[in-house]
């Protein structure tokens, strides 16, 4: 019996990754040509991670702010379909595989317990139980674990008192959890990372103040029949107020924060986690991803993304809602992983 897992591991190790190298090689050639064209102006962005991350992060923050403010329903519909599964893979890579948590059965059991509890209707309370579980088995000092458990216990009490409102807050807050994890990912020598963080905070403030409301009013961004989604229905699940100006602002806020969440996991965390400050080629990035998560996860992600795209071709809204139901677990995974990374003092990016 003991030989079965070993044989299975050998089979998985021998499984070839999806044949994407042929698609990545032309992208690498185009990228190299662009860098040669921009040189020497681009040299600073190549050799300095801090400058590159600050520039890319800032540009993407501004783009996300303007696009989601103008067409919120479009991005709420298409964002999860296009970026949802890749960002789940990134979650698993950086929050489970890279720290080696997948080799610690008690950690996995605690995370799974929280996810199962959340799935059975306990919502945020289930996720907090998972966070408490990982703190109990963390490789940390007793005072640090006690402090973490005290904070989680207090949050559990608030969630119990607040009821469904706690889950609503977490639906928004989990997007900020990703931003916080990126901020703490590695030790930083400068302060350039504060620029995209300030843009994120400022964007949230502008949306809630109503300063950007004319954009959606001009574009009709709350109406998109082709998505099979209703802004009023979405707002009912994301806003504590009935439909009105504030409910629309909260809906835009979620669209913006969700887009930033994707930016963090698909662009900024990979940049800051990489040992070398210089960027990898697309082919090198793919090989590193395969080494971290394995070919089986890549195949599952590819097939899942293709299935989601086919579904979206017939009904965008149903595909989006199906993805949201399938991916509910990742917010609670991020919560538990954040607790464990804090308890054990991890800084994955050095």
Protein Blocks (a to p, Z undefined) as FASTA:
>chain_A
ZZmmmmmmmmmmmpccddfklmmmmmmmmmmmmmmmmpmklmmmmmmmklmmmmmmmmmm
mmmmmmmmmmmmlmmmmmmmmmmmmmmmmmmmmmmmmnommmmmklmmmmmmmmmmmmno
nammmmmmmmmmmmmmpccdfklmmmmmmmmmmmmmmmmmnmmmlmmmmmmmmmmmmmmm
mmmmpccfblmlmmmmmmmmmmmmmmmnommmmmmmmnopmbcfknopafklmmmmmccb
dcdfklmmmmmmmmmmmmmmmmmmmmmmmmmmpmblbdcdfklmmmmmmmmnopklmmmm
mmmmmmmmmmmmmommlmmmmmmmmmmmmmmmmmmmmmmmmmnopafkZZ
